[in-house]
C-alpha cells in the first residue's frame, strides 16, 4: 500500500451484491458482421458485453464500496446500465485487450469520488498497463496537461509465491487463484467475508465442503438475487486449473467459470470441460461466463446439470436491495459542480467523504 493510505481490514459488512457486468467473449455478442441465430436473438440474455464484474457492499463504517474485476472495453456502458457511481479498486485477471481496455473510463469515478482508485495485478499485467496507459502512469510524458485517471498500483503476488497473501479491502477478502489461459498464467479471484471463519473455509488441506443447495424451482435472476453472494470465485479465461488451485476453490456458494463454446479451444474451457470442472469444484451454484455466439442461452441452459447455468449480463447475486448504493450516488452527486440537485426521494444523511491519498489531492478535476 502507498504510505498513509491503507484501507481498513474490517468486519461486519452488509448489503453484499455481485454484478455480472458482462459475460461475453472478446468480440461480444452480437458479433460484428454476423447474422447467426444467437447474434440476432430476441432473448436479451443472448446480448453479451465483454466479461467483467463488480462487487458492491457497505463496509462496517457505513460507507458504500465497489470493486471491479477487470476493466473491459465496454466499461462505460456497463457502468451506465448498473448506475455505478464509484469504483474503489480494480482487480485484474490478466492483460488481454478485452480485460484492460476500459481503464481510461475510470477517471470519471475519480472526479465523482474525488479519490484515487486502487488497482491490483500481477507484475506482467502492471507492466502492460504502464505501456498501454503511459499517459496515466507517466504524466510528465503528456504533451497537454489533460485529465487522466488517478490510480494507486499494487502488485498482486503470484498465488504460488511464499509472499502471496489475500487482499483485505474494507471488510471483504480477495484471494488470488492461479489459473492457466493457454500458456499464460492468469488470476482468478475468490471473494469471502473478512471473518476468520469464512476465510478458513478454503484451507490448505483442500477438503473444503460443498455448501448446501438452495431449494428453488429455477435459477433465473430473481431467484439468484435471493441467495447470499459469498463465498464466490470469478474464474474467466480458463483452459486449465493447476493442481494447487483446486483447494482455493472449495466451499463456494457461487462459481463463475469460463465456458466458451461446444468445440475445444486452446485457451478456454469448452462447455463439456467447464461442466466437468464445475462438478469437481462442487459450488452450490455455477454460472458460465465468457460465452461465445455458438451458445444460445435458452437452448444451452436446457442441457446443463442441476445447479449449473449460463450467466448473463445484469445477473445480480446476493442482496437485491440497491438502496445503499443509490443513497451513495445521491451523496456523490450533491458534491459535483454544475450538477442538478438529487431527487428528494434519494436524499439521505450523507456518509463521511472519502479522503484522497496523500500527494494526489486536487488531481480529480475534469478538463
C-alpha positions as CSV (number, residue, x, y, z in Angstrom):
1,X,0.0,0.0,0.0
2,X,1.1,3.6,-0.6
3,X,2.3,5.2,2.7
4,X,-0.6,6.7,4.6
5,X,-3.3,5.1,2.5
6,X,-4.2,1.7,3.9
7,X,-7.9,0.6,3.7
8,X,-9.0,-0.8,7.0
9,X,-9.3,-4.5,7.5
10,X,-12.8,-4.6,9.0
11,X,-15.6,-6.9,9.9
12,X,-19.3,-6.9,9.7
13,X,-20.1,-5.9,6.1
14,X,-23.6,-5.8,4.8
15,X,-25.6,-5.5,1.6
16,X,-23.1,-7.6,-0.4
17,X,-24.2,-7.9,-4.1
18,X,-22.2,-9.3,-7.0
19,X,-23.0,-7.9,-10.5
20,X,-22.2,-9.7,-13.8
21,X,-21.4,-6.6,-15.9
22,X,-20.5,-8.6,-19.0
23,X,-20.5,-12.3,-19.8
24,X,-19.4,-12.4,-23.5
25,X,-16.2,-13.4,-25.2
26,X,-13.6,-10.9,-26.6
27,X,-15.8,-9.9,-29.5
28,X,-19.0,-9.6,-27.5
29,X,-22.5,-10.7,-28.7
30,X,-23.8,-9.7,-31.2
31,X,-20.6,-10.2,-33.0
32,X,-19.8,-7.6,-35.7
33,X,-20.9,-8.8,-39.2
34,X,-22.7,-11.9,-38.0
35,X,-26.4,-12.8,-38.6
36,X,-26.4,-16.2,-36.8
37,X,-29.3,-17.2,-34.6
38,X,-27.6,-16.1,-31.4
39,X,-26.4,-12.7,-32.7
40,X,-29.9,-12.0,-34.0
41,X,-31.7,-13.5,-31.0
42,X,-34.6,-11.6,-29.3
43,X,-33.6,-13.1,-26.0
44,X,-31.8,-10.3,-24.0
45,X,-29.7,-12.9,-22.3
46,X,-28.0,-13.6,-25.6
47,X,-26.7,-10.0,-25.8
48,X,-23.4,-10.1,-24.0
49,X,-20.8,-7.3,-23.4
50,X,-17.2,-8.2,-22.6
51,X,-16.7,-10.2,-19.5
52,X,-16.3,-8.3,-16.2
53,X,-17.9,-8.0,-12.8
54,X,-18.4,-5.7,-9.8
55,X,-18.9,-6.4,-6.1
56,X,-20.8,-3.9,-4.1
57,X,-21.2,-3.8,-0.3
58,X,-21.5,-1.5,2.7
59,X,-18.4,-1.5,4.9
60,X,-18.6,-1.6,8.8
61,X,-18.3,2.2,8.9
62,X,-21.5,2.5,6.8
63,X,-19.6,3.5,3.6
64,X,-20.7,2.0,0.2
65,X,-17.9,0.3,-1.7
66,X,-17.5,-1.1,-5.2
67,X,-14.6,-3.2,-6.6
68,X,-14.4,-4.1,-10.2
69,X,-12.9,-7.3,-11.7
70,X,-11.2,-6.1,-14.8
71,X,-11.9,-3.0,-16.9
72,X,-13.5,-4.1,-20.1
73,X,-13.8,-2.0,-23.3
74,X,-17.5,-1.9,-22.5
75,X,-17.0,-0.4,-19.0
76,X,-18.7,2.9,-19.8
77,X,-21.8,1.2,-20.9
78,X,-21.7,-1.3,-18.1
79,X,-21.4,1.5,-15.5
80,X,-24.4,3.3,-17.1
81,X,-26.5,0.2,-17.1
82,X,-25.8,-0.6,-13.5
83,X,-25.8,3.0,-12.3
84,X,-22.3,2.7,-10.9
85,X,-21.1,5.9,-9.2
86,X,-18.0,4.7,-7.6
87,X,-15.0,2.4,-8.1
88,X,-12.8,2.0,-5.0
89,X,-10.5,-0.7,-6.5
90,X,-9.9,-2.9,-9.6
91,X,-8.7,-6.5,-9.5
92,X,-7.2,-7.6,-12.8
93,X,-7.1,-11.2,-14.1
94,X,-4.7,-10.7,-17.0
95,X,-3.5,-8.2,-19.6
96,X,-5.6,-9.1,-22.7
97,X,-7.4,-6.3,-24.5
98,X,-10.9,-7.3,-23.5
99,X,-9.9,-7.1,-19.8
100,X,-7.9,-3.9,-19.6
101,X,-9.0,-1.5,-22.4
102,X,-11.7,0.2,-20.3
103,X,-9.2,1.5,-17.7
104,X,-9.3,5.1,-19.1
105,X,-13.1,5.2,-18.3
106,X,-12.4,5.1,-14.5
107,X,-11.2,8.7,-14.5
108,X,-14.9,9.7,-14.2
109,X,-15.1,7.8,-10.9
110,X,-12.0,9.8,-9.7
111,X,-13.9,13.0,-10.5
112,X,-17.1,11.9,-8.7
113,X,-15.4,10.4,-5.6
114,X,-12.5,12.9,-5.5
115,X,-10.3,10.0,-4.5
116,X,-7.8,7.7,-6.2
117,X,-8.6,4.1,-7.3
118,X,-6.5,1.2,-6.1
119,X,-5.5,-1.4,-8.7
120,X,-4.2,-4.9,-8.0
121,X,-2.5,-7.1,-10.7
122,X,0.5,-9.3,-11.3
123,X,3.7,-7.7,-12.3
124,X,3.4,-8.5,-16.0
125,X,-0.1,-7.0,-16.1
126,X,1.1,-3.8,-14.4
127,X,3.9,-3.6,-16.9
128,X,1.3,-3.9,-19.7
129,X,-0.9,-1.2,-18.2
130,X,2.1,1.1,-18.0
131,X,2.8,0.6,-21.7
132,X,-0.8,1.0,-22.8
133,X,-1.6,3.8,-20.4
134,X,1.6,5.7,-20.4
135,X,-0.3,9.0,-20.2
136,X,-1.7,7.8,-16.8
137,X,1.4,6.3,-15.2
138,X,3.9,8.8,-16.7
139,X,2.1,12.1,-16.7
140,X,5.2,14.1,-17.4
141,X,5.2,12.5,-20.9
142,X,1.8,14.1,-21.7
143,X,2.0,16.9,-24.3
144,X,-1.0,18.6,-22.7
145,X,-2.0,18.7,-19.1
146,X,-5.1,16.6,-19.5
147,X,-7.5,14.9,-17.1
148,X,-6.4,11.3,-16.6
149,X,-7.2,8.6,-14.1
150,X,-5.6,8.7,-10.7
151,X,-4.5,5.1,-9.8
152,X,-2.5,3.6,-6.9
153,X,-1.0,0.4,-8.3
154,X,-0.2,-2.6,-6.1
155,X,1.5,-5.9,-7.3
156,X,-0.5,-9.0,-6.5
157,X,2.0,-11.7,-5.6
158,X,1.6,-14.9,-7.6
159,X,-0.5,-17.3,-5.6
160,X,2.3,-19.9,-5.7
161,X,4.7,-17.5,-4.1
162,X,5.6,-17.7,-0.4
163,X,4.9,-14.0,-0.3
164,X,1.4,-14.3,-1.6
165,X,-1.4,-13.4,0.8
166,X,-5.1,-12.4,0.5
167,X,-6.0,-8.8,-0.1
168,X,-8.3,-7.4,2.6
169,X,-10.4,-4.4,1.5
170,X,-13.0,-2.7,3.7
171,X,-14.2,-6.0,5.2
172,X,-14.0,-8.3,2.3
173,X,-11.2,-10.7,1.5
174,X,-10.0,-11.2,-2.1
175,X,-7.8,-14.2,-2.7
176,X,-5.9,-14.7,-6.0
177,X,-6.2,-18.1,-7.6
178,X,-3.7,-19.3,-10.2
179,X,-5.4,-20.3,-13.5
180,X,-4.0,-21.0,-16.9
181,X,-5.2,-19.3,-20.1
182,X,-3.4,-21.5,-22.6
183,X,0.3,-20.9,-21.7
184,X,-0.4,-17.6,-20.0
185,X,-0.7,-17.8,-16.1
186,X,-3.6,-15.6,-15.0
187,X,-5.6,-14.9,-11.9
188,X,-9.0,-15.9,-10.7
189,X,-10.4,-14.1,-7.7
190,X,-12.1,-15.7,-4.7
191,X,-14.2,-13.4,-2.5
192,X,-15.0,-14.1,1.1
193,X,-16.3,-12.0,4.0
194,X,-13.4,-10.8,6.1
195,X,-14.2,-13.0,9.0
196,X,-11.5,-15.5,10.0
197,X,-14.0,-18.4,9.9
198,X,-15.1,-17.6,6.4
199,X,-11.5,-17.1,5.2
200,X,-10.5,-20.5,6.6
201,X,-13.2,-22.3,4.5
202,X,-10.7,-22.8,1.7
203,X,-7.9,-24.2,3.9
204,X,-4.7,-25.6,2.5
205,X,-5.9,-29.2,3.1
206,X,-8.1,-29.0,0.0
207,X,-11.0,-30.6,1.8
208,X,-13.5,-27.7,1.6
209,X,-17.1,-28.7,2.0
210,X,-19.8,-28.2,-0.5
211,X,-22.4,-25.7,0.6
212,X,-26.0,-26.9,0.9
213,X,-28.1,-26.4,-2.2
214,X,-30.9,-23.8,-2.1
215,X,-34.3,-25.3,-2.7
216,X,-35.7,-23.5,-5.7
217,X,-37.5,-24.5,-8.9
218,X,-35.5,-22.3,-11.2
219,X,-32.2,-20.4,-11.5
220,X,-33.3,-17.2,-13.0
221,X,-32.2,-13.8,-11.9
222,X,-35.0,-13.2,-9.4
223,X,-34.1,-16.4,-7.6
224,X,-30.4,-15.8,-7.8
225,X,-30.9,-12.4,-6.1
226,X,-32.2,-14.1,-3.0
227,X,-29.1,-16.1,-2.5
228,X,-26.2,-15.0,-0.4
229,X,-23.3,-13.8,-2.7
230,X,-20.3,-15.2,-0.8
231,X,-18.1,-17.1,-0.9
232,X,-17.7,-16.6,-4.6
233,X,-15.0,-17.2,-7.2
234,X,-14.6,-15.5,-10.5
235,X,-12.6,-17.7,-13.0
236,X,-12.6,-16.3,-16.5
237,X,-10.4,-17.2,-19.5
238,X,-9.6,-20.7,-18.1
239,X,-8.1,-23.6,-20.1
240,X,-6.7,-25.4,-17.1
241,X,-6.8,-25.3,-13.3
242,X,-3.4,-26.2,-11.7
243,X,-3.4,-28.9,-9.0
244,X,-2.6,-26.5,-6.2
245,X,-5.6,-24.2,-7.1
246,X,-8.4,-26.7,-6.5
247,X,-8.2,-26.2,-2.8
248,X,-8.7,-22.5,-3.1
249,X,-12.0,-23.1,-4.9
250,X,-13.6,-25.3,-2.3
251,X,-16.6,-24.4,-0.2
252,X,-18.1,-21.9,-2.7
253,X,-21.6,-20.7,-2.8
254,X,-21.2,-19.3,-6.3
255,X,-18.6,-20.1,-9.0
256,X,-18.4,-18.0,-12.2
257,X,-16.4,-20.1,-14.7
258,X,-15.3,-19.8,-18.3
259,X,-17.3,-21.8,-20.9
260,X,-16.6,-20.5,-24.4
261,X,-18.4,-22.9,-26.8
262,X,-19.0,-26.6,-27.6
263,X,-15.8,-27.2,-29.5
264,X,-12.5,-27.3,-27.7
265,X,-10.3,-24.2,-27.7
266,X,-6.6,-23.9,-26.8
267,X,-7.1,-21.1,-24.3
268,X,-10.7,-21.6,-22.9
269,X,-12.8,-24.3,-21.4
270,X,-15.3,-25.8,-23.8
271,X,-18.8,-26.4,-22.4
272,X,-18.1,-30.0,-21.5
273,X,-14.8,-29.1,-19.8
274,X,-16.5,-26.4,-17.8
275,X,-19.2,-28.8,-16.7
276,X,-16.6,-31.3,-15.6
277,X,-14.6,-28.6,-13.6
278,X,-17.8,-27.3,-12.0
279,X,-18.8,-30.8,-10.8
280,X,-15.3,-31.3,-9.3
281,X,-15.4,-27.9,-7.6
282,X,-18.8,-28.5,-6.2
283,X,-20.1,-24.9,-5.7
284,X,-23.7,-24.6,-4.7
285,X,-24.3,-22.6,-7.9
286,X,-22.1,-22.3,-11.0
287,X,-22.6,-19.7,-13.7
288,X,-20.8,-19.9,-17.0
289,X,-19.2,-16.8,-18.4
290,X,-17.0,-15.6,-21.4
291,X,-19.6,-17.1,-23.7
292,X,-19.3,-17.1,-27.5
293,X,-22.1,-16.8,-30.0
294,X,-22.1,-20.6,-30.5
295,X,-24.0,-21.0,-27.2
296,X,-27.6,-19.8,-27.3
297,X,-28.8,-19.0,-23.7
298,X,-32.1,-20.9,-23.5
299,X,-31.0,-23.9,-25.6
300,X,-27.8,-24.3,-23.7
301,X,-29.4,-23.9,-20.2
302,X,-31.8,-26.7,-21.0
303,X,-28.8,-29.2,-21.4
304,X,-26.9,-28.2,-18.2
305,X,-27.0,-30.2,-14.9
306,X,-28.7,-29.1,-11.8
307,X,-27.0,-26.1,-10.2
308,X,-25.2,-25.1,-13.3
309,X,-26.5,-22.3,-15.7
310,X,-25.2,-19.8,-18.1
311,X,-24.6,-16.4,-16.5
312,X,-25.9,-13.3,-18.3
313,X,-25.3,-9.6,-18.3
314,X,-27.2,-8.0,-15.5
315,X,-27.3,-11.1,-13.2
316,X,-27.1,-10.0,-9.6
317,X,-26.2,-12.3,-6.8
318,X,-26.7,-11.5,-3.1
319,X,-28.7,-8.6,-1.7
320,X,-31.3,-7.4,-4.2
321,X,-31.7,-4.1,-2.4
322,X,-29.6,-1.4,-4.1
323,X,-30.8,1.4,-1.8
324,X,-27.5,2.0,0.0
325,X,-25.8,2.4,-3.4
326,X,-28.4,4.8,-4.7
327,X,-28.0,6.8,-1.5
328,X,-24.3,6.9,-2.0
329,X,-24.8,8.1,-5.6
330,X,-27.1,10.9,-4.3
331,X,-24.4,11.9,-1.8
332,X,-21.7,11.9,-4.5
333,X,-24.0,13.8,-6.9
334,X,-24.6,16.6,-4.3
335,X,-20.9,17.3,-4.3
336,X,-20.5,17.7,-8.1
337,X,-20.2,21.1,-9.7
338,X,-23.0,22.1,-12.1
339,X,-25.0,19.0,-11.2
340,X,-28.7,19.2,-10.5
341,X,-29.9,18.5,-7.0
342,X,-30.7,14.9,-6.3
343,X,-34.3,13.7,-6.3
344,X,-35.9,14.2,-2.9
345,X,-36.6,10.5,-2.5
346,X,-32.9,9.8,-2.9
347,X,-31.8,12.2,-0.2
348,X,-30.3,10.6,3.0
349,X,-28.0,11.7,5.7
350,X,-24.6,11.8,3.9
351,X,-21.8,9.5,4.8
352,X,-18.4,10.9,5.5
353,X,-16.5,11.7,2.3
354,X,-13.6,9.5,1.3
355,X,-10.3,11.5,1.6
356,X,-7.8,11.3,-1.3
357,X,-4.5,9.7,-0.6
358,X,-1.6,12.0,0.3
359,X,0.1,13.5,-2.8
360,X,-2.9,13.2,-5.1
361,X,-5.3,15.9,-3.6
362,X,-6.7,18.1,-6.3
363,X,-6.0,15.7,-9.1
364,X,-9.6,14.8,-9.8
365,X,-10.9,17.8,-11.8
366,X,-12.4,17.1,-15.2
367,X,-11.0,19.3,-18.0
